[in-house]
Amino acid sequence: MSTFGLPEPRLREFVQAVGGSAELDDAAVADRFARAAWTVIAEPGDGAAGALIAEVGATTALSLVLSTGRAATSVPTVEAAAAPNSALAAGLDRWRPRLRSVDVERAFRLAARVGARLLVPSASESEPGDWPEGVDDLGDHAPVALWARGDPTRLRAPRAGIALVGARAATGYGEHVAGEISAGLVDLGHPIVSGAAYGIDGMAHRAALAASGTTIAFLAGGIDRFYPAGHDELLRGIVDRGLVMSELPCGAAPTKWRFLERNRLIAAASAATVVVEAGARSGSLNTAGHAAALGRALGAVPGPVTSPASAGCHRLLREYAAVCVTDAAEAAELVDQPGAEPESRELRDSTEVIRLLDAMSTRSARTPTDIAVRSGLAIGTVLGTLGTLAVQTRVRERADGWVAVPHAHSH
């Protein structure tokens, strides 16, 4: 058995270096290696990849993509799915530029260097409980694997985790309330889940650690280089007494698209989400939307009606049927309350536009092929989106490639 031309002993060596048990059989080793490879090949939340893996398994799915496509005829359901214009056909166009064994091997080496572990769904030979089961509710958009630093057994906490999220540019009021609620929830036995960003997220994590509780941070890039850099010490503290996770492989850079997809993991891994403080268009509203769509309970902390920093929370209370939360006890009560579908969504660029602009530079020209590799988009999608953005003067073509127009990311 070989994958990417690597023999089984080499695959086993890679898998064991990131926490794989010596007792794993060959099939389990292949599954883990394939899932790690998929974190390199597909962008977070890629539903086509998730559907293919759910249908035939991670190992077979990887083999199909590595093949010229003829192997797909041996699996009827895959053959049908790969018909022209299907999601799978588009997925193959996205994944093929990233089929480089050197990138997968690099992900394993970087992970081993920082003591990271590869976590896979319980049904895929993971240690019992060492997987945030709630993320499976994302269906085809669930992560195929997670990279983790810290103690995965903390995922077995007796009480459900609660997400505390909010604005990066938090006010003193917002940080005070976040700290009080976080410490109170920890005292009640609830792990705190957040995204390690500046402002509310950071305060929620710090308060949980100060109260000797468990806190879990989901990152939008590789866990070998902590982001934001200013929270390096905080994240090291979380590794020591909690868990830092990402569905991106080590070495991957955080991008706007990946932050948005990271938010769905925060919501899915928690029984309830509380937005402590958020402006009218805060990224926290994206997390809230994921929580509501997943049927998770949603809470929001009210603020002064004159404060722009609380406008997003007030919007959640008014439009998303969020529950008013003023202290830890009220936040804990959300765990037993059902969520509701949001009545409105925040307007934003399409995912293709976000991913394409993330892959571009305002200074260095990049070819469409390079942009396709960086963004994980099919070359046809890249060319079509570049044309649209050029009309909007958000990108510009030069003799040596394409560049983003400054401030294009702010649209």
N, C-alpha and C positions, 0 to 999 in steps of 0.2 A: 504494500500500500504506500502511495506517495501523494503528496499534494504540493503544487508549485514545484514539482521535481524533487521535493524533500522526502527522504525515506522516513518510515515510521519511527525509528529511534530518535531522529532529529526532531520530529514533531513532538514526541514525548518529552524530550529535553526542554523544548520551549515551554510546553504546558506545565511541567513540573516547576519551572523557574518562576511561574506566577501563581503558585498555590495548588497546582493539580496534584492529586494524590497518586502515589506510586501504585496503588491498587486499581487504578482506572484501566479498563480493558481498552483494546485498540479502537473500538468504535467510539468510546467516550473521549479518548484522546483526540481522535479525528474531529469529533463534534466541537470540542472546545477550541481546537486550532481554527476550525472553519468559522466559528462565531467570532473569534478575535479578528480573523481576516475580514469578515463582513463589516466590523467597526471601522476598518480602514477603507474599504471599497465603497460603502454606501453612506450617504449623509444621514444624520439622525432623523428618525421619523419617516424613512422611505417606505411607504406602504407596499410598493411593488416587491421590494426585497423581503419585507415581512410576510407577505402573502406566499411568495415562493418558498421561503423557509418553512412556513407552517404546512405547506402542501407536501414537500418532499424531504424536509430536514436540512439543516445547515450544511452538512457535508455534501450531499447530493446537489444542493443548490449551487454551492461553490464549484463543484465539478462541471455542472452544466454551463456556468458562466465562463469557466476557463476553457471549455471546449469551443469548437468552431460553430456550435449550434446544432450540429447534426445529432449530437447525443440526446437532444431534447425529444427526438422522435420516439425514444424508448419509453417516455413517460407521457401517456395520452393527455393528462390534464395540463401538463406543461406545454405540450405541442399546441393544444388549443389556445392556451393563454398567450402563446408567442405569435399568434396570428398578427397580420399587419395592423398597425395603429393601436395595438393593445398596450396596457400599462407595462406589461413585461417587456415588450419590444422596446418601448421607450427606456425602460430600466436598463436593458442590456446596453443601449447606447450610452447611458450615463456611467455604467460601471466599468466597461471595457478599458477606457483610458487609465483607470486606476489599478488595473490588474498587474501589479508589480510586486514580486515576492520580496524584493529588497525593502519595500515600505512595511510589509507585514513583519518581517524579521526585525526591522528597526523598532517597531512598536513593542515587540516582546523584549528586546534588549533594554530599551529605555524603562519599561515597566519593572523589569527585574532589578535594574540599577537603583530604583527608589523603593523597592520592596512592595510594589503594587501587586494586587491579586486580581485575577480574572474571575468574575462571578457570572454564572449562567443560570437560566431559569431552572427551578427545582426539577422539572420534568426532564431536564437535560443533564442529569448526573451531578447537580450541585449538592453541596452539603445541605442537609435539611435546615430550612430557615434562613440560609445565607443568601437571600434574594428578596428584594422589596416586592412582595406579591402584588401589591396594588398596581404596579406598572403594567401588569398583564391585562388590565382592563383597557389598555390602549389598543388592544387587538393587533391588527397588522402594523400599526405604528408604534408598537412597543419596542423597547431596545432588545436587540438579539443577544447582547451581553453587556456587562458593566465592568469598568476598571475601578478598583477601589484601593484606598490606603486607609489603614486603621483596622479596627476589629469588626469584621462582618457579623459576628455573633450578636452585636448590638442591635441588629435588625430583628432579633427575637424578643424585643422588649415586650413585657406583659401588657402594656397599654399602647393604644394607637398613637402614631406620630401626628403632630399638628404643624402645618406650615405657617410660618409668620413671615410675611413679605411686605415690601413697601419701597418708598422712594429712596434713591441714592442721596439726593439733596434733602435729607430729613431735617426737620426742625428740632429744637430742644424738646419740645412737647412730644413729638413723635418718637424720639429715641427714649425718652423717659417711659412712655407707655409701653413701648416694645420691650424694654428691659423688665418692667414690672410683670407684664403678661408672661414673658418667657420664663422668668424665675418661678412664677406661680404655677405654671404648667409643669415645670420640672418637678416641683414639690409634689404635684399630684401624680407623678409617674409617667408623664407624656414626653417622649423624645421631641425635640424641636427640629423641624426641617426647614431649610432655607437655601439661598443661593450664594452666600458669602460676599455679596456686593457691599459697597460702602453704604452707609446710612442705616436703614431699618434692618436689613439682613444681618449686617455685621453686629449690631447691637443685640439682636435676638440670639445669635451664636454666643457672643461674649457673656451674656447674662446666664445662658444655660450652663456654660462651663463654670462660671463663678458660683452657681448654685449646685455644682457637682452633679449635673445631669448629663444626659446623652443628647448630642446634637449631630445632625447629618447635613452635609453640604453637597449640593450638586453643582458641578462646574460646567462651563460651556466650552472648555478646551481640555487638553491633556492634563492629567493630574501629576505629571512630573514637574511642571512649572506652574506654580500657583498664580492665579489671577483673581482679583487685582494684586499687583506686586505689594502694595501697601498693606495687604492682609496676609502676608507670608507668615508672620508669627502667629496670627490667629488661626490660620489653616493648619499650621503645625500642631497647635494645641488641640484642634479638632481631631487630627490624626491620632494624637496620644490618647484622647478620651472620647472619641466618637468615630465618625466615618466620613471620608471625602470620596465622592464618586463622580464618574462621568461615563457617558456612552461613547465618547471620543477616545481614540487611542493616545498613548503618550506621544508627545511631539506635535499634536494637533493644536492649532491656534484658535482662540475664541473669535467668533464673528457674530454679526448682528443676527443672522439666521440661526446660528447655533444657540444664541441666548434665548431666542423665542422658543426653540425646540426644547431647550433645557427646562424652561418653565413648565412644560407639560409633565415632566418627570417629578418636579416638586409637587405639583397638584396631585398626580396619580399615586405617589408614594405616601401621601398623607390622607388621613381620614377626614380632615377638614382643613380649610385654608382661611386664614385671617389676614386681611389687608389692613395694616396699622396706619399707614399714611401714604397717600399717593396723589399726585397731580392729575389733571384732567386727562392726560395722555401718557400716564406712567406705564412702564412695562409691566408693572404689577397687575394691571387690568388684564393683560394677556394671561397671566397665571390664573387670575380669577375666572376668566372665560373657560380655561381648560377644566378647572375644578367644577364649575357648574355643568359643563358638557358631560363630565364623567359622573354626574350625580352626587358629587361630594358636597358636603355642607359648606356654605360660604359665609364668612363673617366680615364685618368692616367696622373699624373704630371711627366714630364721629369726631370731628374737630370743629374749630371755630368756623362759622359760616363765612367769615371774611377771609379765611386763609386759603390761598390757591393750593397750598400743599395738601389740603384735605378734600379738594374738589373731586378727586377720583373716588374717594371713599363714599362721599355723598352720592355720587353717581351710582355706585354699586348698591347703596341702600334704596335708591329710588328706582333704578331700572333693572337691576339683577335680582331683586328680592333678597338681598343679603341681610343677615341677622345683625342687629346692632350689638356690638361687643365692647364692654367697658373694662372688663377685668379678666383674670385667668379663669375664674369659675364659669363665667359666661362663655369663654372660649372652649372650655372643656365640655360644656353642655352640647356643643355643636356636633360632637362625635356621634351622638345618638339621633341626630336630626337629618332627614333626607335633604338632598340638594334639589335645585330646580334648573331647568334650561334657561340660559340668558335670553332676554327679549331683544337685545341689540348687541352688535359687535363693533369693536373699535375698527375704524377704517385704516387701512395701511396698504403698502405695496404688496403685490403678489409675491409669493415665495420665490418665484423664478427671478424677479427683479432684485429682491433682497440678496439672494445668493450670488447673482451675477455681479452686482456692485461690490459685494464683500470680496469677490475674487479679483477685483480690478484695483489699479493704482492711479493716482492723479498725476504721477510723475513718470513711472516706467511703463512703456507701452507693452501690451501683452497680446499675443495672437489668440484667435478664437479657440484653437486647440488647447493652449495653455490655460485659458479661462475655463474651458470645459473640465480640465483635470482639477483645477483648484476649486471649482464650484460644485462638481459632481453632477452637472447638467449635461444633457445630450448636446452634441455639437450643433444639431439643427435648432434646438431651443436657444442656444447661445447666439447663433446668427440672427434668428428672428427677434430675440429680445434686444440685441445690440441695435438692430434697425429701428425698433420702436423707440428706444432711449435716445438714439441719435436725433430723431425727429423732435424729441422733447428737449434737446440740447443738454442731456444729462451725461452723454458719453461723446467722445470725438475720435475719429479715425485718423491715424497718422501713417506715414509711409512704413513704419516698422511695427504697426499694430494699433491696438485701441487703448485709450486712457479714459478714466472717469473725469468728468468736469467737477472741480471743487464744489463742495456743498451738495453734490448729487445724493449723498446718503441721507440728507435731511428731509427728502421728499416723502 
